[in-house]
Amino acid sequence: MIMSETKTGTPAPQPMDPALLARLTGGLGDAKTVEKLCSDFGRLYSEFLPDIMHSETGMTVEVYYNSHETGLMSDLIGDLGDNFCFADTSLRNWCPSFTLACGNGFVITLMENLLGALPETIEEPIERPLSDIELDLAKMVFDKIGNVLRSGINAAGGFEPLVEAPHNADNRPKLDDDQVDPYAAAIKMGIDLGSVSSEFVLIVPQKALLKTVVTVPKSTSQQNRDQKQWAEHLSEQVRRSQVTLEARIRLQSLTLGTVSRLAIGDVIAFNDKGEVTVDVNANGKEMYKCEFGRSGENYTVRVKDNISTEDELLKHLMG
């Protein structure tokens, strides 16, 4: 009996789970680390972007961290919907490709303000794509968002972000089949202009995000607030401080020879006739013109005129 040989095929290797591969290669972080980095970006933007926008447009905006989401980059962008405009961006030595998104409502409202509309007449805009001129304005907004990003992260070389021309959601190109769709984080920031609330979003591949160190520089407004609070605190301390007052009375002029011969019991007259004028100072700063008098067993001075204002005196004592 002859036995026939049978060929057995080698089973093809199973592909590694994409999430596991991304985690092993530094493209996917744990939830706690990603959350901390996203909140750091939130602090950076809420502290710094209002000053940038005000210096560029003269408009006062409020910026605050809303939340973050994680997932594949294309899904995070698609989930934002049609009422956003987008700009693909790169920053040398940090990330070759990330995306900025901004709610159309903010750009429309900003345009109305710049064209001179009264703030009380501006209502929540209807959802619609941006016009060409509004997309041009969106480029300025994205440039400012990119500049804040650059100012607060560890990207060597000080390069400027390269922001491509903004586009509406329905004009965003689809992801090619051979393109890698990285795991990313969407950092969602609220932005209010007048009564209109909107949102802008930074969508960053986690491979770049996980290597990022965010440093929040102090904005001009924060520095001014700190200086004002410090000055108020110091002023309050000065107001509560004990101050030594000195009173100076002008005496009758005498020759140096007469002064050198004065002895115990000799009398020197006041220079003034009638009411005697007294100059009162605190720590060398003249404060009041007073008149000399007496109350019971105590000699006194009565304030007649102010020489220094309260602010002048406080500045002198604090200086």
C-alpha positions in Angstrom: 0.0 0.0 0.0 1.5 3.3 -1.1 0.6 6.3 1.0 0.2 9.6 -0.8 2.0 12.7 0.5 -0.1 15.7 1.4 1.2 19.2 1.5 0.1 21.3 4.5 0.3 25.1 4.1 1.8 27.4 6.7 -0.8 29.6 8.2 -0.3 33.3 7.5 0.8 35.3 10.6 -1.9 37.3 12.2 -1.4 41.1 12.1 -0.7 42.8 15.5 -3.5 44.7 17.0 -3.0 48.4 15.8 -3.6 49.8 19.3 -1.0 47.5 20.8 1.5 48.3 18.1 0.9 52.0 18.6 1.4 51.7 22.3 4.6 49.8 21.8 6.0 52.3 19.4 5.1 55.4 21.4 2.1 56.4 19.4 -0.6 55.7 22.1 -0.4 56.8 25.7 -2.2 55.9 28.8 -5.4 57.9 29.6 -3.9 59.7 32.6 -0.9 61.0 30.8 -2.9 62.2 27.8 -5.4 63.9 30.0 -2.6 65.8 31.9 -1.0 67.0 28.6 -4.4 68.1 27.2 -5.2 70.1 30.3 -1.7 71.7 30.1 -2.5 72.9 26.6 -5.8 74.1 28.0 -4.0 76.3 30.5 -1.6 77.5 27.9 -4.4 78.7 25.6 -6.7 80.1 28.3 -3.9 82.2 29.7 -2.2 83.4 26.6 -4.6 83.4 23.6 -6.9 86.3 24.9 -4.0 88.7 24.9 -2.9 87.7 21.4 -6.4 88.1 20.0 -6.9 91.4 21.7 -3.6 92.8 20.4 -4.5 91.6 16.8 -8.2 92.6 16.7 -9.0 94.8 19.7 -11.6 92.3 20.7 -12.0 90.8 24.1 -12.4 87.0 24.1 -12.7 84.5 26.9 -10.9 81.2 26.4 -11.2 78.1 28.5 -10.5 74.4 28.4 -13.6 72.3 27.7 -12.5 68.7 27.4 -10.4 66.2 25.3 -11.2 63.1 23.3 -8.9 60.4 21.9 -9.1 58.1 19.0 -8.0 57.8 15.4 -7.3 61.2 13.9 -9.7 60.9 11.0 -12.5 60.0 13.4 -11.8 62.9 15.7 -11.9 65.3 12.8 -15.0 63.8 11.3 -16.8 63.9 14.7 -16.6 67.7 14.8 -19.2 67.9 12.1 -19.9 70.4 9.3 -19.9 73.6 11.3 -16.1 73.8 11.7 -13.4 75.0 9.4 -10.0 73.3 9.3 -6.3 74.0 8.6 -3.7 71.3 8.3 -0.5 72.5 10.1 3.1 71.4 10.8 5.7 72.6 13.2 9.3 71.6 12.6 11.0 69.7 15.4 7.6 69.0 17.0 5.0 67.5 14.7 5.0 67.1 10.8 1.2 67.0 10.6 -1.6 68.1 12.9 -4.9 69.8 12.4 -6.5 73.0 13.8 -10.2 73.4 13.8 -12.4 76.4 14.7 -16.2 76.7 15.0 -17.6 78.7 12.1 -19.7 80.7 14.6 -16.6 82.3 16.1 -15.2 83.4 12.7 -18.6 84.8 11.6 -19.1 86.7 14.9 -15.5 88.0 14.7 -16.1 89.3 11.2 -19.3 91.1 12.2 -17.5 92.8 15.0 -14.6 93.9 12.8 -17.2 95.3 10.3 -18.6 97.5 13.0 -21.7 95.7 14.2 -22.9 96.7 17.6 -22.2 93.9 20.1 -25.8 94.0 21.4 -27.1 93.4 17.9 -25.0 90.3 17.2 -26.9 87.0 17.7 -25.8 83.4 17.5 -25.0 82.8 13.8 -26.8 80.2 11.8 -24.8 77.1 10.9 -23.3 77.5 7.4 -20.0 77.2 5.6 -17.6 80.1 5.7 -17.3 82.5 2.7 -13.9 83.1 1.1 -13.4 86.3 3.0 -14.3 84.6 6.3 -11.8 81.8 5.4 -9.2 84.5 5.1 -10.0 85.7 8.5 -9.9 82.1 9.8 -6.3 82.0 8.6 -5.5 84.8 11.0 -7.2 83.0 13.8 -5.3 79.8 13.1 -2.0 81.7 12.9 -2.6 83.1 16.4 -3.6 79.6 17.7 -0.4 78.3 16.2 1.8 81.0 17.7 0.5 80.3 21.2 1.2 76.7 20.6 4.8 77.5 19.6 5.3 79.7 22.6 4.5 77.0 25.1 6.1 73.8 23.9 9.6 72.3 23.7 10.1 72.6 19.9 13.7 73.3 19.3 14.8 76.0 16.8 12.0 78.5 17.3 10.4 77.7 14.0 7.0 79.2 13.0 4.1 76.8 12.5 3.2 76.3 8.8 -0.6 76.8 8.6 -2.1 75.8 5.3 -5.1 77.6 3.8 -8.3 76.9 5.9 -11.2 75.0 4.3 -14.7 74.2 5.2 -15.6 70.7 6.4 -17.2 69.6 3.1 -14.0 70.5 1.2 -11.7 68.4 3.4 -10.0 65.7 1.4 -10.6 62.1 2.4 -7.8 60.0 3.8 -6.1 57.9 1.2 -6.2 54.1 1.6 -2.4 53.9 2.0 -2.2 56.8 4.5 -1.5 56.0 8.1 -4.3 57.1 10.4 -2.6 57.8 13.7 -4.1 57.7 17.2 -4.6 61.3 18.3 -6.0 63.6 20.9 -8.5 66.4 20.3 -8.0 69.2 22.7 -11.3 71.2 22.8 -11.2 74.9 23.9 -14.2 77.1 24.5 -13.9 80.6 23.1 -16.5 83.4 23.8 -16.9 86.6 21.9 -19.6 88.8 23.4 -22.7 86.6 23.8 -21.6 84.0 21.2 -19.9 80.9 22.5 -17.9 78.7 20.1 -15.0 76.3 20.2 -11.6 75.6 18.6 -9.8 72.3 18.6 -6.3 71.1 18.4 -6.0 67.6 17.0 -2.5 66.2 17.5 -1.1 62.7 16.9 -0.3 61.2 20.3 3.2 60.3 19.0 4.0 64.0 19.1 1.8 64.9 22.1 3.5 62.3 24.4 6.9 63.9 23.8 5.6 67.4 24.6 6.5 69.5 27.6 4.1 72.4 27.9 5.3 75.6 29.7 2.7 78.3 30.3 4.3 81.8 29.9 2.6 84.6 31.8 0.5 86.8 29.7 0.6 90.6 29.9 -2.8 90.7 31.6 -1.8 88.2 34.2 1.4 90.1 34.9 -0.6 93.3 35.3 -3.1 91.5 37.6 -0.2 90.2 39.7 1.4 93.6 40.0 -1.9 95.3 40.9 -2.7 92.6 43.5 0.9 93.0 45.0 0.6 96.8 45.1 -2.8 96.6 46.8 -1.5 94.1 49.3 1.5 96.3 50.1 -0.6 99.4 50.3 -2.9 97.7 52.8 0.1 96.6 54.9 1.5 100.2 54.8 -1.9 101.6 55.9 -1.8 99.2 59.0 1.8 100.0 59.8 2.7 102.2 62.8 4.3 105.4 61.6 6.4 107.7 63.7 5.3 111.4 63.3 7.6 114.3 64.0 6.5 117.9 64.5 8.9 120.8 63.7 8.3 124.3 65.0 10.3 127.2 63.6 12.1 129.1 66.4 13.3 132.7 66.5 16.6 133.3 64.6 19.7 133.6 66.8 23.3 134.2 66.0 25.7 131.3 66.2 27.5 133.1 69.1 24.2 133.4 71.1 23.3 129.7 70.4 26.8 128.6 71.6 26.3 130.4 74.9 22.8 129.0 75.7 22.5 127.6 79.2 19.9 125.7 81.3 16.9 127.9 81.8 17.4 130.1 78.8 14.2 130.6 76.6 14.0 130.7 72.8 10.8 132.2 71.4 8.8 130.8 68.6 9.3 132.5 65.3 5.5 133.0 64.6 3.4 135.6 66.2 -0.1 134.5 67.3 -0.8 131.0 66.1 2.3 128.9 65.9 2.7 126.9 62.7 3.9 123.3 63.0 5.2 121.1 60.1 4.4 117.4 60.7 6.2 114.7 58.7 6.2 110.9 58.6 9.5 109.1 57.8 10.8 112.3 56.3 7.8 113.0 54.1 6.0 116.3 54.9 2.3 115.6 55.6 0.5 118.5 57.3 0.6 122.1 58.3 -0.6 122.3 61.8 -1.1 124.9 64.6 0.4 124.4 68.0 -1.9 124.2 71.1 -2.6 122.5 74.3 -5.4 120.1 75.5 -5.4 119.6 79.3 -1.9 118.6 80.3 -0.9 117.6 76.8 0.7 119.8 74.1 -1.0 119.2 70.8 -1.1 120.1 67.1 -4.2 120.7 65.1 -4.2 119.9 61.4 -4.8 123.0 59.2 -3.7 121.9 55.7 -2.5 118.8 53.8 0.9 119.0 52.1 0.9 115.4 50.7 -2.0 113.4 49.3 -2.7 109.9 50.6 -1.3 108.3 47.3 1.9 110.4 47.5 2.5 109.4 51.1 1.8 105.7 50.4 4.2 105.7 47.5 6.8 107.4 49.6 6.5 104.9 52.4 6.4 101.9 50.0 9.4 103.2 48.1 
